[in-house]
Amino acid sequence: MLFDSFDLVSALATLAACLVSMALLLAVSQQLWQLRWTATRDKNCKLPMPKGSMGFPFIGETCHWLLQGSGFHASRRQKYGNVFKTHLLGRPVIRVTGAENVRKVLMGEHTLVTVDWPQSTSTLLGPNSLANSIGDIHRKKRKVFAKVFSHEALESYLPKIQQVIQESLRVWSSNPEPINVYRESQRLSFTMAVRVLLGFRVSEEEMTLLFSTFQDFVDNLFSLPIDLPFSGYRKGIRARDTLQKGIEKAIREKPLCTQGKDYSDALDVLMESAKENGTELTMQELKESTIELIFAAFATTASASTSLIMQLLRHPPVLERLREELRARGLLHNGCLCPEGELRLDTISSLKYLECVIKEVLRLFTPVSGAYRTAMQTFELDLSQTSDCQSVRTFPATTASIFFQERGEDKEGRFHYLPFGGGVRSCLGKQLATLFLRILAIELASTSRFELATRQFPRVITVPVVHPVDGLKVKFYGLDSNQNEIMAKSEELLGATV
Protein backbone atom coordinates (compact mmCIF):
# COMPACT_ATOMS: atom_id res chain seq x y z
CA MET A 1 0.00 0.00 0.00
CA LEU A 2 2.83 2.32 0.97
CA PHE A 3 4.68 1.56 -2.26
CA ASP A 4 1.50 2.14 -4.30
CA SER A 5 1.15 5.61 -2.74
CA PHE A 6 4.82 6.29 -3.44
CA ASP A 7 4.39 5.26 -7.09
CA LEU A 8 1.39 7.59 -7.45
CA VAL A 9 3.23 10.52 -5.90
CA SER A 10 6.25 9.80 -8.09
CA ALA A 11 4.09 9.70 -11.20
CA LEU A 12 2.38 12.98 -10.30
CA ALA A 13 5.74 14.61 -9.57
CA THR A 14 7.08 13.42 -12.92
CA LEU A 15 3.99 14.77 -14.69
CA ALA A 16 4.31 18.11 -12.88
CA ALA A 17 8.00 18.32 -13.77
CA CYS A 18 7.17 17.62 -17.43
CA LEU A 19 4.47 20.29 -17.48
CA VAL A 20 6.78 22.84 -15.83
CA SER A 21 9.56 21.97 -18.30
CA MET A 22 7.19 22.35 -21.24
CA ALA A 23 5.95 25.69 -19.91
CA LEU A 24 9.50 26.93 -19.44
CA LEU A 25 10.49 25.69 -22.89
CA LEU A 26 7.48 27.44 -24.42
CA ALA A 27 8.26 30.67 -22.54
CA VAL A 28 11.91 30.60 -23.59
CA SER A 29 11.07 29.78 -27.21
CA GLN A 30 8.51 32.59 -27.28
CA GLN A 31 11.11 35.06 -25.95
CA LEU A 32 13.63 33.89 -28.54
CA TRP A 33 10.91 34.26 -31.19
CA GLN A 34 10.31 37.84 -30.08
CA LEU A 35 14.05 38.58 -30.12
CA ARG A 36 14.28 37.06 -33.60
CA TRP A 37 12.02 39.79 -35.00
CA THR A 38 13.40 42.56 -32.78
CA ALA A 39 16.75 41.91 -34.47
CA THR A 40 15.25 43.06 -37.79
CA ARG A 41 15.09 46.64 -36.49
CA ASP A 42 16.93 49.20 -38.63
CA LYS A 43 19.86 50.25 -36.44
CA ASN A 44 20.31 53.48 -38.43
CA CYS A 45 16.86 54.68 -37.40
CA LYS A 46 16.34 56.04 -33.88
CA LEU A 47 12.60 55.32 -33.89
CA PRO A 48 11.42 52.19 -32.03
CA MET A 49 9.69 49.28 -33.70
CA PRO A 50 5.87 49.19 -33.44
CA LYS A 51 4.40 47.70 -30.27
CA GLY A 52 2.70 44.34 -30.40
CA SER A 53 3.20 40.60 -30.03
CA MET A 54 4.60 38.05 -32.48
CA GLY A 55 2.66 35.25 -30.79
CA PHE A 56 4.00 31.71 -30.70
CA PRO A 57 6.92 30.38 -32.76
CA PHE A 58 6.08 29.83 -36.44
CA ILE A 59 2.26 30.08 -36.08
CA GLY A 60 2.40 33.57 -34.56
CA GLU A 61 -1.08 34.90 -33.74
CA THR A 62 -2.83 33.17 -36.67
CA CYS A 63 -5.05 31.07 -34.39
CA HIS A 64 -6.07 34.15 -32.38
CA TRP A 65 -6.89 35.97 -35.63
CA LEU A 66 -9.03 33.13 -36.97
CA LEU A 67 -10.91 32.68 -33.69
CA GLN A 68 -11.41 36.35 -32.82
CA GLY A 69 -12.21 37.67 -36.30
CA SER A 70 -12.83 41.43 -36.21
CA GLY A 71 -12.21 41.42 -32.45
CA PHE A 72 -8.54 40.57 -33.06
CA HIS A 73 -7.75 43.84 -34.77
CA ALA A 74 -9.97 45.91 -32.47
CA SER A 75 -8.43 44.53 -29.25
CA ARG A 76 -4.84 45.02 -30.41
CA ARG A 77 -5.51 48.46 -31.80
CA GLN A 78 -6.97 49.44 -28.43
CA LYS A 79 -3.91 48.03 -26.65
CA TYR A 80 -1.10 49.13 -28.99
CA GLY A 81 -2.49 52.01 -31.08
CA ASN A 82 -3.00 52.60 -34.82
CA VAL A 83 0.25 50.84 -35.77
CA PHE A 84 1.17 47.46 -34.25
CA LYS A 85 3.13 44.35 -35.15
CA THR A 86 1.93 40.74 -35.23
CA HIS A 87 2.62 37.45 -37.04
CA LEU A 88 -0.05 35.96 -39.32
CA LEU A 89 -0.24 33.21 -41.95
CA GLY A 90 3.41 32.31 -41.61
CA ARG A 91 4.94 35.79 -41.74
CA PRO A 92 5.44 38.94 -39.62
CA VAL A 93 3.23 41.90 -40.44
CA ILE A 94 2.65 45.48 -39.31
CA ARG A 95 -1.02 46.45 -39.19
CA VAL A 96 -1.88 50.07 -39.92
CA THR A 97 -5.02 52.19 -39.40
CA GLY A 98 -5.69 55.92 -39.30
CA ALA A 99 -6.38 58.04 -42.41
CA GLU A 100 -2.95 59.68 -42.52
CA ASN A 101 -1.10 56.40 -41.98
CA VAL A 102 -3.18 54.65 -44.63
CA ARG A 103 -2.59 57.52 -47.06
CA LYS A 104 1.15 57.33 -46.54
CA VAL A 105 1.25 53.60 -47.26
CA LEU A 106 -1.17 53.46 -50.20
CA MET A 107 0.29 56.52 -51.92
CA GLY A 108 3.82 55.25 -51.33
CA GLU A 109 3.54 52.50 -53.95
CA HIS A 110 6.80 52.14 -55.95
CA THR A 111 8.68 54.44 -53.52
CA LEU A 112 8.01 53.41 -49.91
CA VAL A 113 6.17 50.12 -50.45
CA THR A 114 5.37 47.49 -53.05
CA VAL A 115 2.53 44.98 -53.30
CA ASP A 116 2.92 41.90 -51.13
CA TRP A 117 0.10 39.37 -50.88
CA PRO A 118 0.39 36.39 -48.51
CA GLN A 119 2.23 33.52 -50.20
CA SER A 120 -0.93 31.40 -50.52
CA THR A 121 -2.84 34.25 -52.18
CA SER A 122 0.02 35.13 -54.53
CA THR A 123 0.45 31.51 -55.66
CA LEU A 124 -3.23 30.76 -56.14
CA LEU A 125 -3.98 33.96 -58.10
CA GLY A 126 -1.02 33.25 -60.39
CA PRO A 127 2.09 35.14 -61.54
CA ASN A 128 0.29 36.77 -64.49
CA SER A 129 -2.51 38.28 -62.38
CA LEU A 130 -3.01 42.02 -62.00
CA ALA A 131 -2.75 41.65 -58.21
CA ASN A 132 0.78 40.23 -58.46
CA SER A 133 2.11 42.61 -61.12
CA ILE A 134 4.20 45.65 -60.20
CA GLY A 135 5.62 48.80 -61.80
CA ASP A 136 5.05 49.45 -65.51
CA ILE A 137 3.53 45.99 -66.01
CA HIS A 138 0.90 46.78 -63.36
CA ARG A 139 0.14 50.18 -64.90
CA LYS A 140 -0.32 48.70 -68.39
CA LYS A 141 -2.49 45.84 -67.17
CA ARG A 142 -4.61 48.17 -65.05
CA LYS A 143 -5.17 50.39 -68.08
CA VAL A 144 -6.42 47.38 -70.05
CA PHE A 145 -8.64 46.14 -67.18
CA ALA A 146 -10.10 49.64 -66.72
CA LYS A 147 -11.88 49.32 -70.08
CA VAL A 148 -13.83 46.38 -68.67
CA PHE A 149 -15.48 48.77 -66.18
CA SER A 150 -15.87 51.88 -68.35
CA HIS A 151 -19.13 53.84 -68.46
CA GLU A 152 -20.03 52.30 -71.83
CA ALA A 153 -19.30 48.78 -70.54
CA LEU A 154 -21.41 49.29 -67.40
CA GLU A 155 -24.30 50.59 -69.52
CA SER A 156 -24.19 47.42 -71.60
CA TYR A 157 -24.00 45.17 -68.51
CA LEU A 158 -26.90 46.89 -66.74
CA PRO A 159 -29.94 45.08 -68.26
CA LYS A 160 -28.19 41.71 -67.95
CA ILE A 161 -27.34 42.35 -64.30
CA GLN A 162 -30.94 43.34 -63.60
CA GLN A 163 -32.18 40.14 -65.25
CA VAL A 164 -29.83 37.95 -63.18
CA ILE A 165 -30.93 39.70 -59.96
CA GLN A 166 -34.62 39.36 -60.84
CA GLU A 167 -34.23 35.65 -61.55
CA SER A 168 -32.39 35.11 -58.25
CA LEU A 169 -35.04 37.00 -56.24
CA ARG A 170 -37.75 34.85 -57.84
CA VAL A 171 -35.88 31.72 -56.78
CA TRP A 172 -35.42 33.08 -53.25
CA SER A 173 -39.12 33.94 -52.99
CA SER A 174 -40.22 30.53 -54.28
CA ASN A 175 -38.21 28.73 -51.59
CA PRO A 176 -40.57 27.67 -48.77
CA GLU A 177 -37.70 27.79 -46.28
CA PRO A 178 -35.54 30.74 -45.20
CA ILE A 179 -32.41 31.18 -47.30
CA ASN A 180 -28.81 31.75 -46.27
CA VAL A 181 -28.39 35.25 -47.70
CA TYR A 182 -24.59 35.27 -47.74
CA ARG A 183 -24.40 31.90 -49.49
CA GLU A 184 -27.06 32.89 -52.03
CA SER A 185 -25.46 36.30 -52.55
CA GLN A 186 -22.22 34.49 -53.37
CA ARG A 187 -24.11 32.38 -55.90
CA LEU A 188 -25.76 35.48 -57.35
CA SER A 189 -22.45 37.37 -57.63
CA PHE A 190 -20.77 34.35 -59.22
CA THR A 191 -23.59 33.94 -61.74
CA MET A 192 -23.40 37.64 -62.63
CA ALA A 193 -19.62 37.43 -63.13
CA VAL A 194 -19.77 34.28 -65.28
CA ARG A 195 -22.86 35.02 -67.38
CA VAL A 196 -22.69 38.83 -67.67
CA LEU A 197 -19.12 39.95 -67.09
CA LEU A 198 -17.47 37.06 -68.95
CA GLY A 199 -20.30 36.11 -71.29
CA PHE A 200 -19.93 32.37 -70.68
CA ARG A 201 -22.86 30.19 -71.66
CA VAL A 202 -22.60 27.21 -69.38
CA SER A 203 -25.30 24.78 -68.29
CA GLU A 204 -26.84 24.93 -64.82
CA GLU A 205 -25.00 21.74 -63.92
CA GLU A 206 -21.66 23.22 -65.02
CA MET A 207 -22.48 26.48 -63.21
CA THR A 208 -23.18 24.59 -59.96
CA LEU A 209 -19.89 22.69 -60.24
CA LEU A 210 -17.90 25.84 -61.06
CA PHE A 211 -19.50 27.69 -58.14
CA SER A 212 -18.68 24.91 -55.67
CA THR A 213 -15.10 24.74 -56.94
CA PHE A 214 -14.71 28.50 -56.82
CA GLN A 215 -15.89 28.55 -53.21
CA ASP A 216 -13.19 26.02 -52.32
CA PHE A 217 -10.69 28.28 -54.09
CA VAL A 218 -11.80 31.43 -52.23
CA ASP A 219 -12.08 29.68 -48.84
CA ASN A 220 -8.41 28.68 -49.05
CA LEU A 221 -7.03 31.78 -50.73
CA PHE A 222 -5.76 33.07 -47.37
CA SER A 223 -4.30 29.96 -45.77
CA LEU A 224 -1.05 28.84 -44.21
CA PRO A 225 1.33 28.09 -47.12
CA ILE A 226 1.85 24.45 -46.09
CA ASP A 227 1.61 22.15 -49.10
CA LEU A 228 0.54 18.93 -47.38
CA PRO A 229 -2.35 16.54 -48.08
CA PHE A 230 -5.65 17.84 -46.64
CA SER A 231 -4.16 21.30 -45.95
CA GLY A 232 -6.14 24.36 -46.99
CA TYR A 233 -3.32 25.39 -49.29
CA ARG A 234 -3.43 22.05 -51.15
CA LYS A 235 -7.25 22.30 -51.41
CA GLY A 236 -6.87 25.77 -52.91
CA ILE A 237 -4.36 24.52 -55.50
CA ARG A 238 -6.65 21.64 -56.51
CA ALA A 239 -9.63 24.03 -56.78
CA ARG A 240 -7.58 26.45 -58.91
CA ASP A 241 -6.49 23.68 -61.30
CA THR A 242 -10.07 22.43 -61.65
CA LEU A 243 -11.32 25.98 -62.24
CA GLN A 244 -8.73 26.62 -64.93
CA LYS A 245 -9.76 23.46 -66.80
CA GLY A 246 -13.43 24.50 -66.76
CA ILE A 247 -12.59 28.08 -67.74
CA GLU A 248 -10.36 26.96 -70.62
CA LYS A 249 -13.25 24.85 -71.94
CA ALA A 250 -15.61 27.85 -71.70
CA ILE A 251 -13.09 30.17 -73.40
CA ARG A 252 -12.59 27.75 -76.31
CA GLU A 253 -16.36 27.37 -76.76
CA LYS A 254 -16.97 31.12 -76.49
CA PRO A 255 -16.62 31.94 -80.23
CA LEU A 256 -19.34 29.34 -80.91
CA CYS A 257 -21.83 31.06 -78.59
CA THR A 258 -22.09 34.55 -80.12
CA GLN A 259 -25.60 34.19 -81.55
CA GLY A 260 -27.92 36.78 -80.03
CA LYS A 261 -25.09 38.54 -78.22
CA ASP A 262 -25.47 42.35 -78.26
CA TYR A 263 -22.56 43.61 -76.16
CA SER A 264 -18.81 43.16 -75.61
CA ASP A 265 -18.04 41.30 -72.40
CA ALA A 266 -14.92 41.56 -70.24
CA LEU A 267 -12.97 38.89 -72.11
CA ASP A 268 -13.80 40.53 -75.46
CA VAL A 269 -12.49 43.82 -74.12
CA LEU A 270 -9.33 42.26 -72.66
CA MET A 271 -8.43 40.43 -75.87
CA GLU A 272 -9.20 43.45 -78.06
CA SER A 273 -7.16 45.77 -75.82
CA ALA A 274 -4.22 43.35 -75.92
CA LYS A 275 -4.33 43.35 -79.73
CA GLU A 276 -4.40 47.17 -79.76
CA ASN A 277 -1.18 47.10 -77.71
CA GLY A 278 0.43 44.70 -80.17
CA THR A 279 0.31 41.64 -77.90
CA GLU A 280 -1.66 38.43 -77.71
CA LEU A 281 -2.84 37.02 -74.40
CA THR A 282 -1.82 33.40 -73.86
CA MET A 283 -4.38 30.88 -72.68
CA GLN A 284 -2.72 30.84 -69.25
CA GLU A 285 -2.97 34.64 -69.00
CA LEU A 286 -6.62 34.48 -70.04
CA LYS A 287 -7.39 31.83 -67.43
CA GLU A 288 -5.68 33.78 -64.64
CA SER A 289 -7.35 37.03 -65.74
CA THR A 290 -10.72 35.27 -65.78
CA ILE A 291 -10.33 33.89 -62.26
CA GLU A 292 -9.19 37.31 -61.04
CA LEU A 293 -12.20 39.02 -62.64
CA ILE A 294 -14.59 36.53 -61.04
CA PHE A 295 -12.86 36.99 -57.69
CA ALA A 296 -13.02 40.79 -57.97
CA ALA A 297 -16.77 40.64 -58.67
CA PHE A 298 -17.47 37.81 -56.23
CA ALA A 299 -16.07 38.45 -52.76
CA THR A 300 -16.79 42.15 -52.21
CA THR A 301 -20.15 42.12 -54.00
CA ALA A 302 -21.49 39.12 -52.06
CA SER A 303 -20.36 40.66 -48.78
CA ALA A 304 -21.87 44.07 -49.54
CA SER A 305 -25.13 42.54 -50.83
CA THR A 306 -25.58 40.64 -47.58
CA SER A 307 -24.84 43.78 -45.55
CA LEU A 308 -27.37 45.73 -47.63
CA ILE A 309 -30.18 43.22 -46.97
CA MET A 310 -29.31 43.06 -43.27
CA GLN A 311 -29.40 46.85 -42.91
CA LEU A 312 -32.70 47.14 -44.78
CA LEU A 313 -34.14 44.59 -42.34
CA ARG A 314 -32.78 46.57 -39.40
CA HIS A 315 -34.23 49.85 -40.68
CA PRO A 316 -37.67 49.38 -42.35
CA PRO A 317 -38.23 53.17 -42.72
CA VAL A 318 -35.18 53.30 -45.02
CA LEU A 319 -36.76 50.69 -47.30
CA GLU A 320 -40.01 52.66 -47.34
CA ARG A 321 -38.17 55.87 -48.21
CA LEU A 322 -36.39 54.07 -51.04
CA ARG A 323 -39.78 53.07 -52.42
CA GLU A 324 -40.95 56.67 -52.16
CA GLU A 325 -37.95 57.88 -54.15
CA LEU A 326 -38.63 55.26 -56.84
CA ARG A 327 -42.29 56.29 -56.98
CA ALA A 328 -41.35 59.96 -57.23
CA ARG A 329 -39.04 59.17 -60.17
CA GLY A 330 -41.80 57.25 -61.96
CA LEU A 331 -40.05 53.90 -61.51
CA LEU A 332 -42.51 52.38 -59.04
CA HIS A 333 -46.28 52.29 -59.47
CA ASN A 334 -48.82 50.17 -57.58
CA GLY A 335 -46.00 48.21 -55.99
CA CYS A 336 -44.42 47.23 -59.32
CA LEU A 337 -41.31 48.35 -61.12
CA CYS A 338 -42.73 50.11 -64.16
CA PRO A 339 -41.70 48.49 -67.47
CA GLU A 340 -41.62 51.91 -69.13
CA GLY A 341 -39.24 53.17 -66.45
CA GLU A 342 -36.25 51.43 -68.00
CA LEU A 343 -33.21 51.54 -65.78
CA ARG A 344 -30.25 53.41 -67.19
CA LEU A 345 -27.04 54.58 -65.60
CA ASP A 346 -28.13 58.22 -65.54
CA THR A 347 -31.50 57.23 -64.02
CA ILE A 348 -29.86 55.22 -61.27
CA SER A 349 -27.29 57.96 -60.62
CA SER A 350 -30.11 60.46 -60.10
CA LEU A 351 -31.51 58.47 -57.15
CA LYS A 352 -29.75 60.44 -54.41
CA TYR A 353 -31.30 58.72 -51.39
CA LEU A 354 -30.37 55.35 -52.85
CA GLU A 355 -26.79 56.63 -53.24
CA CYS A 356 -26.74 57.63 -49.57
CA VAL A 357 -28.02 54.21 -48.48
CA ILE A 358 -25.35 52.34 -50.44
CA LYS A 359 -22.61 54.64 -49.13
CA GLU A 360 -23.73 54.09 -45.55
CA VAL A 361 -23.83 50.30 -45.93
CA LEU A 362 -20.30 50.35 -47.34
CA ARG A 363 -19.14 52.65 -44.53
CA LEU A 364 -20.49 50.39 -41.80
CA PHE A 365 -19.42 47.11 -43.40
CA THR A 366 -16.41 47.84 -45.58
CA PRO A 367 -16.06 44.84 -47.95
CA VAL A 368 -12.32 45.34 -48.58
CA SER A 369 -10.71 44.62 -45.21
CA GLY A 370 -7.23 45.84 -46.06
CA ALA A 371 -4.28 46.04 -48.45
CA TYR A 372 -1.02 44.08 -48.40
CA ARG A 373 2.32 45.83 -48.96
CA THR A 374 6.03 45.34 -48.21
CA ALA A 375 8.30 48.21 -47.15
CA MET A 376 11.01 49.05 -49.68
CA GLN A 377 12.85 51.29 -47.22
CA THR A 378 12.61 52.34 -43.58
CA PHE A 379 9.99 55.03 -42.94
CA GLU A 380 7.97 56.44 -40.06
CA LEU A 381 4.43 55.50 -39.09
CA ASP A 382 3.02 56.99 -35.86
CA LEU A 383 6.46 57.62 -34.33
CA SER A 384 7.60 54.05 -34.96
CA GLN A 385 9.76 52.61 -37.71
CA THR A 386 8.67 50.37 -40.56
CA SER A 387 11.86 48.70 -41.73
CA ASP A 388 12.92 47.53 -45.16
CA CYS A 389 11.26 44.23 -46.25
CA GLN A 390 8.67 44.30 -43.45
CA SER A 391 5.15 43.32 -44.49
CA VAL A 392 2.55 46.07 -43.99
CA ARG A 393 -1.22 45.69 -44.02
CA THR A 394 -3.51 48.71 -44.04
CA PHE A 395 -7.08 48.89 -42.78
CA PRO A 396 -9.61 51.41 -44.12
CA ALA A 397 -10.34 54.48 -42.04
CA THR A 398 -14.00 55.51 -42.20
CA THR A 399 -15.91 58.48 -40.86
CA ALA A 400 -18.36 58.08 -38.01
CA SER A 401 -21.27 60.04 -39.51
CA ILE A 402 -24.26 58.91 -41.51
CA PHE A 403 -24.50 59.95 -45.17
CA PHE A 404 -27.34 62.32 -45.98
CA GLN A 405 -28.19 64.09 -49.20
CA GLU A 406 -27.00 67.46 -47.94
CA ARG A 407 -23.73 66.09 -46.59
CA GLY A 408 -20.57 64.67 -48.09
CA GLU A 409 -18.47 62.85 -45.52
CA ASP A 410 -16.72 60.94 -48.32
CA LYS A 411 -15.32 64.26 -49.56
CA GLU A 412 -13.61 65.15 -46.27
CA GLY A 413 -10.47 63.46 -47.50
CA ARG A 414 -9.52 60.74 -49.96
CA PHE A 415 -8.52 58.38 -47.17
CA HIS A 416 -11.38 58.93 -44.72
CA TYR A 417 -13.71 56.69 -46.71
CA LEU A 418 -12.20 53.67 -48.49
CA PRO A 419 -14.86 51.00 -49.08
CA PHE A 420 -12.91 49.63 -52.05
CA GLY A 421 -9.33 50.49 -51.10
CA GLY A 422 -7.28 53.42 -52.34
CA GLY A 423 -4.15 54.50 -54.16
CA VAL A 424 -2.90 52.98 -57.41
CA ARG A 425 -4.39 49.60 -56.47
CA SER A 426 -7.92 50.67 -55.59
CA CYS A 427 -10.53 48.14 -56.70
CA LEU A 428 -11.12 48.48 -60.45
CA GLY A 429 -14.52 46.84 -60.14
CA LYS A 430 -15.88 49.29 -57.57
CA GLN A 431 -18.19 50.97 -60.09
CA LEU A 432 -19.59 47.59 -61.14
CA ALA A 433 -20.05 46.55 -57.49
CA THR A 434 -21.80 49.83 -56.66
CA LEU A 435 -24.06 49.51 -59.72
CA PHE A 436 -24.91 45.93 -58.73
CA LEU A 437 -25.84 47.05 -55.19
CA ARG A 438 -28.05 49.86 -56.48
CA ILE A 439 -29.92 47.55 -58.85
CA LEU A 440 -30.32 44.99 -56.04
CA ALA A 441 -31.72 47.67 -53.71
CA ILE A 442 -34.16 48.83 -56.40
CA GLU A 443 -35.38 45.28 -57.01
CA LEU A 444 -35.67 44.57 -53.28
CA ALA A 445 -37.72 47.73 -52.76
CA SER A 446 -39.89 47.08 -55.83
CA THR A 447 -40.56 43.37 -56.02
CA SER A 448 -39.73 41.74 -52.69
CA ARG A 449 -41.04 41.28 -49.19
CA PHE A 450 -38.63 39.71 -46.73
CA GLU A 451 -38.16 39.22 -43.01
CA LEU A 452 -35.52 37.96 -40.60
CA ALA A 453 -35.97 34.25 -39.89
CA THR A 454 -34.09 34.27 -36.58
CA ARG A 455 -34.88 35.87 -33.24
CA GLN A 456 -32.09 38.42 -33.48
CA PHE A 457 -29.53 39.66 -35.94
CA PRO A 458 -26.34 37.58 -36.11
CA ARG A 459 -22.87 38.72 -35.15
CA VAL A 460 -20.76 39.99 -38.06
CA ILE A 461 -17.23 38.65 -38.59
CA THR A 462 -14.50 39.89 -40.93
CA VAL A 463 -12.61 36.67 -41.75
CA PRO A 464 -12.10 36.05 -44.63
CA VAL A 465 -14.45 38.90 -45.66
CA VAL A 466 -17.19 40.75 -43.79
CA HIS A 467 -20.27 38.53 -43.37
CA PRO A 468 -22.81 37.44 -40.69
CA VAL A 469 -21.65 34.44 -38.70
CA ASP A 470 -24.72 32.38 -39.69
CA GLY A 471 -24.92 33.79 -43.22
CA LEU A 472 -28.11 35.74 -42.33
CA LYS A 473 -31.25 33.59 -42.45
CA VAL A 474 -34.07 35.45 -44.21
CA LYS A 475 -37.50 34.40 -45.52
CA PHE A 476 -38.42 35.94 -48.87
CA TYR A 477 -41.97 36.18 -50.18
CA GLY A 478 -43.27 36.85 -53.65
CA LEU A 479 -45.60 39.83 -54.03
CA ASP A 480 -49.12 39.05 -55.21
CA SER A 481 -51.58 41.69 -56.46
CA ASN A 482 -53.02 42.34 -52.97
CA GLN A 483 -49.59 42.91 -51.52
CA ASN A 484 -48.81 45.25 -54.42
CA GLU A 485 -51.85 47.33 -53.55
CA ILE A 486 -50.84 47.46 -49.88
CA MET A 487 -47.34 48.59 -50.84
CA ALA A 488 -48.77 51.23 -53.17
CA LYS A 489 -51.03 52.61 -50.41
CA SER A 490 -48.17 52.68 -47.92
CA GLU A 491 -46.06 54.56 -50.47
CA GLU A 492 -48.81 57.13 -50.96
CA LEU A 493 -49.16 57.59 -47.18
CA LEU A 494 -45.40 57.92 -46.84
CA GLY A 495 -45.33 60.48 -49.64
CA ALA A 496 -47.93 62.51 -47.79
CA THR A 497 -45.89 62.58 -44.60
CA VAL A 498 -42.37 63.15 -45.92
Summary of the structure (lengths in Angstrom):
residues: 498
radius of gyration: 25.8
end to end distance: 88.8
largest distance: 96.7
contacts: 1567
relative contact order: 0.14
helix: 57%
strand: 11%
